[in-house]
Amino acid sequence: MITIGDKKLDKSNLKKAADVLCNAFKNDPLYLAVFQNEKDLCRYIKLMVDYYNRNGEIHVAVAEDKIVGVSIWNHKGRPFFSIRSALASGMFKELIKFLMLAQIKSLIMVKNEALITERYHYNKEHHYLFMIASVRKGAGRALMEYDIKKFSDCPIYLENSNIKDNQKFYERLGFHSIKTIDVMGTPVDLLTNSKGDQ
């Protein structure tokens, strides 16, 4: 049986959540284009998990006492990751470490990807799904069903950079594409479950 948790994660569970995300995103077409190697990807994911644990919400799917799925959410009305909010939440050391260890080319690509996706970011009030990953069948669906109920007060917006593998999954949950954009040679689908946007 899969259960969903939505409380702040302790250090041990932060690492487990980051490991699930690293494993799931290592073959994602967009992240393959952005990061020079898997280490840089995992450093980025660890930084984002730490950031969203302080400044957003992380939900975990748990089965047999193991984290088997993770969804990361931006608080409604808050901007995507910002240096200012990271520093305000006490992440100075984590930011410096990431900047020192990640290859320069990966840092430039991360910035480029953020600029492109932010340009097209959904401009109506919404909940933003930053990342979702699972390592067990049914965990992704369990997370999304929980999250759709929790965030039913306004539409959910997300970007799907692995259209081939994930399109049907999102369609079955009531999402549809608003637009497909090109991000560094990778098609990225912008999706919402809002009934008014086609």
C-alpha positions as CSV (number, residue, x, y, z in Angstrom):
1,M,0.0,0.0,0.0
2,I,1.2,3.5,-0.9
3,T,0.7,6.4,1.6
4,I,1.4,10.1,1.0
5,G,3.2,12.4,3.4
6,D,3.3,16.1,3.1
7,K,5.2,17.2,6.2
8,K,8.7,18.9,6.2
9,L,11.4,16.3,5.6
10,D,14.2,15.6,8.0
11,K,17.8,15.3,6.8
12,S,17.7,11.6,6.2
13,N,14.4,11.8,4.2
14,L,15.7,14.8,2.2
15,K,18.5,12.6,0.9
16,K,16.1,9.7,0.1
17,A,13.8,12.1,-1.8
18,A,16.8,13.6,-3.7
19,D,17.9,10.0,-4.6
20,V,14.5,9.2,-6.1
21,L,14.5,12.4,-8.1
22,C,18.1,11.9,-9.3
23,N,17.3,8.3,-10.4
24,A,14.2,9.4,-12.3
25,F,15.6,12.5,-14.0
26,K,19.0,11.1,-15.1
27,N,17.6,10.1,-18.5
28,D,15.2,13.1,-18.9
29,P,15.8,14.7,-22.3
30,L,15.9,18.3,-21.0
31,Y,18.2,17.5,-18.0
32,L,20.5,15.6,-20.4
33,A,20.8,18.8,-22.4
34,V,21.3,21.0,-19.4
35,F,23.8,19.1,-17.2
36,Q,27.2,18.0,-18.3
37,N,27.1,14.9,-16.1
38,E,24.9,13.1,-13.6
39,K,26.8,14.5,-10.6
40,D,25.9,18.1,-11.6
41,L,22.2,17.0,-12.0
42,C,22.2,15.4,-8.6
43,R,23.8,18.5,-7.0
44,Y,21.2,20.6,-8.6
45,I,18.3,18.3,-7.4
46,K,19.7,18.2,-3.8
47,L,19.9,22.0,-3.8
48,M,16.3,22.2,-5.1
49,V,15.0,19.6,-2.6
50,D,16.6,21.6,0.3
51,Y,15.2,24.8,-1.1
52,Y,11.6,23.6,-1.6
53,N,11.6,21.8,1.8
54,R,12.1,25.3,3.3
55,N,10.2,27.4,0.7
56,G,7.6,25.2,-0.8
57,E,6.1,21.7,-0.3
58,I,7.6,18.3,-0.8
59,H,5.2,15.3,-0.8
60,V,6.4,11.8,-0.6
61,A,4.9,8.5,-1.6
62,V,5.9,5.8,0.9
63,A,5.6,2.0,0.6
64,E,7.0,-0.5,3.0
65,D,8.8,2.4,4.9
66,K,10.6,3.5,1.7
67,I,10.2,6.7,-0.3
68,V,9.1,5.5,-3.7
69,G,7.8,8.8,-5.1
70,V,8.3,12.6,-4.7
71,S,6.5,15.7,-5.8
72,I,7.9,19.2,-5.3
73,W,5.5,22.2,-5.2
74,N,6.0,25.9,-5.3
75,H,3.8,27.9,-2.9
76,K,0.9,29.6,-4.8
77,G,1.9,33.1,-5.8
78,R,5.6,32.7,-5.1
79,P,8.2,33.0,-7.8
80,F,10.3,30.0,-8.9
81,F,13.6,29.5,-7.1
82,S,15.3,32.8,-6.3
83,I,18.7,33.5,-4.8
84,R,17.1,36.1,-2.5
85,S,14.6,33.6,-1.0
86,A,17.3,30.9,-0.8
87,L,19.5,33.3,1.2
88,A,16.6,34.4,3.4
89,S,16.0,30.8,4.3
90,G,19.6,30.3,5.4
91,M,21.0,28.4,2.4
92,F,24.2,30.5,1.9
93,K,26.5,27.5,2.5
94,E,24.5,25.2,0.2
95,L,24.4,27.8,-2.6
96,I,28.2,28.4,-2.4
97,K,28.9,24.7,-2.4
98,F,26.7,24.1,-5.5
99,L,28.3,27.0,-7.3
100,M,31.8,25.8,-6.5
101,L,31.2,22.1,-7.5
102,A,29.0,22.4,-10.5
103,Q,30.7,22.8,-13.9
104,I,30.5,26.3,-15.3
105,K,28.8,25.0,-18.5
106,S,26.1,23.3,-16.4
107,L,25.5,26.6,-14.5
108,I,25.1,28.6,-17.7
109,M,22.7,25.9,-19.1
110,V,20.6,26.0,-15.9
111,K,20.3,29.8,-16.2
112,N,19.3,29.5,-19.9
113,E,16.7,26.8,-19.2
114,A,15.2,28.9,-16.4
115,L,15.0,32.0,-18.5
116,I,13.2,30.2,-21.3
117,T,10.7,28.4,-19.2
118,E,10.0,31.5,-17.0
119,R,9.2,33.5,-20.2
120,Y,6.3,31.1,-20.9
121,H,5.3,30.4,-17.3
122,Y,1.5,30.3,-16.8
123,N,0.3,33.8,-15.9
124,K,-2.9,33.0,-14.0
125,E,-3.1,32.1,-10.3
126,H,-1.9,28.5,-10.0
127,H,-0.1,25.8,-8.1
128,Y,3.2,24.9,-9.7
129,L,4.5,21.4,-9.8
130,F,8.3,21.8,-10.1
131,M,9.2,18.1,-10.2
132,I,7.6,14.7,-9.8
133,A,9.3,11.3,-9.9
134,S,8.6,7.7,-8.8
135,V,10.5,4.4,-8.6
136,R,7.4,2.2,-8.0
137,K,4.4,1.6,-10.2
138,G,1.4,3.6,-8.9
139,A,3.4,6.0,-6.8
140,G,3.3,8.9,-9.3
141,R,-0.4,8.5,-9.8
142,A,-1.0,8.3,-6.0
143,L,1.0,11.5,-5.5
144,M,-0.9,13.3,-8.3
145,E,-4.3,12.3,-7.1
146,Y,-3.4,13.5,-3.6
147,D,-2.0,16.7,-4.9
148,I,-4.9,17.5,-7.2
149,K,-7.3,17.2,-4.3
150,K,-5.1,19.2,-2.0
151,F,-4.6,22.0,-4.5
152,S,-8.1,22.1,-5.9
153,D,-8.6,25.8,-5.1
154,C,-7.0,26.9,-8.4
155,P,-5.4,25.2,-11.5
156,I,-2.1,23.3,-11.4
157,Y,0.6,24.1,-13.9
158,L,3.6,22.0,-14.8
159,E,6.2,21.5,-17.6
160,N,6.7,18.1,-19.1
161,S,10.1,17.6,-20.6
162,N,9.7,13.9,-21.3
163,I,6.6,14.1,-23.6
164,K,7.1,10.6,-25.1
165,D,7.0,8.8,-21.7
166,N,4.7,11.1,-19.7
167,Q,2.0,12.6,-22.0
168,K,-0.6,9.9,-21.4
169,F,0.0,9.9,-17.7
170,Y,-0.9,13.6,-17.4
171,E,-3.8,13.3,-19.9
172,R,-5.4,10.6,-17.8
173,L,-5.2,12.9,-14.8
174,G,-7.1,15.7,-16.6
175,F,-4.1,17.8,-17.9
176,H,-3.9,19.3,-21.4
177,S,-1.2,21.1,-23.3
178,I,-1.4,24.9,-23.5
179,K,1.7,25.1,-25.6
180,T,4.9,23.2,-26.6
181,I,8.1,25.2,-26.5
182,D,11.7,24.4,-27.5
183,V,14.2,24.5,-24.7
184,M,17.8,24.0,-25.9
185,G,16.6,21.6,-28.6
186,T,14.2,19.7,-26.4
187,P,10.4,20.0,-26.8
188,V,8.7,20.9,-23.5
189,D,5.0,20.7,-23.0
190,L,3.4,23.3,-20.8
191,L,0.4,21.7,-19.1
192,T,-2.5,22.7,-16.9
193,N,-5.7,21.1,-15.5
194,S,-7.6,24.4,-15.9
195,K,-10.7,23.8,-18.0
196,G,-10.6,27.3,-19.5
197,D,-7.2,27.1,-21.1
198,Q,-6.8,25.3,-24.4
